[in-house]
Amino acid sequence: MLSKRVIPCLDVRDGKLTKGIKFKGNVDIGDPVETARLYYEAGADELVFYDITASSEGRGIMLDVVDKVASQIFIPFSVGGGISTVEDMRAVLLAGAEKISVNSAAVKNPDIISQGAAAFGSQCVVVGMDVKQVPVSEKIPSGYEIVIHGGRKSMGLDAVEWARTVEALGAGEICCNSIDADGAKTGYELTLTRLISEAVTIPVIASGGAGNPDHMAAAVTIGKASAALIASIVHYGEYSIKDCKDRMAARGVKVREVW
């Protein structure tokens, strides 16, 4: 049985670490480079870096910040935000990332997934999915709809069907983020996480809503995710990476130990 991963998420805006609730009210809370180094040293399994306004502002990702973060850590590092071409992907990988995360761009141009997989391998391509719960309908039979541009634009696309599509196109991993749960610290959206995890064979990262390590354990057991993405609970010092892993292990979850 593979160990479940604990992945801190660095949302970056204008070069600064930031955090909001349900994609709104973001406040700057620190330096992403220093924070990345601290999480690496604390035992994080991977790191995720999102330039959260790159897509909505129509600009490329801040490669200088990516390069600085990559120089401080020696664990897998996924980068997303403003990536819309194979050339963008190549630039991010050359800046030090191991994985590229595409979200809005993949919805608008699904071919970017297959192009990226062909150029760099499926293991490099992560598809981020921002998802909002909506009434069940013929168009959205799961009751979960894909939204893009930081939750500002609904796409009329069923999340479960989109997950199957991105896997078929060559994505190596999915990061499933519930906008309804994001930053609320009330727990992951377990129904959504389980639906996506059961719909595909590639790893699924649960994102949005972690308030304590028990929520993380639920995401990888009840939600059947391969990893739990965390932000607020470690950014604000409520729990350390070791706290999270120790509690998950106590709940019977296999994790990589922190000494």
VENWO-V688316 format. One line per field, one symbol per residue. ss: DSSP state (@ for helix, = for strand, . for the rest). A space follows every 10 residues. Layout:
ss: ???
This chain:
ss: ...======= ===..===== =..======= .@@@@@@@@@ @@...===== =......... ..@@@@@@@@ .....===== .....@@@@@ @@@@....== ==.@@@@@.. @@@@@@@@@@ .@@@====== ===....... ...=====.. ..======@@ @@@@@@@@@. ..======.. .........@ @@@@@@@@@. ..=====... ..@@@@@@@@ @.....==== .@@@@..... @@@@@@@@@@ ....=....
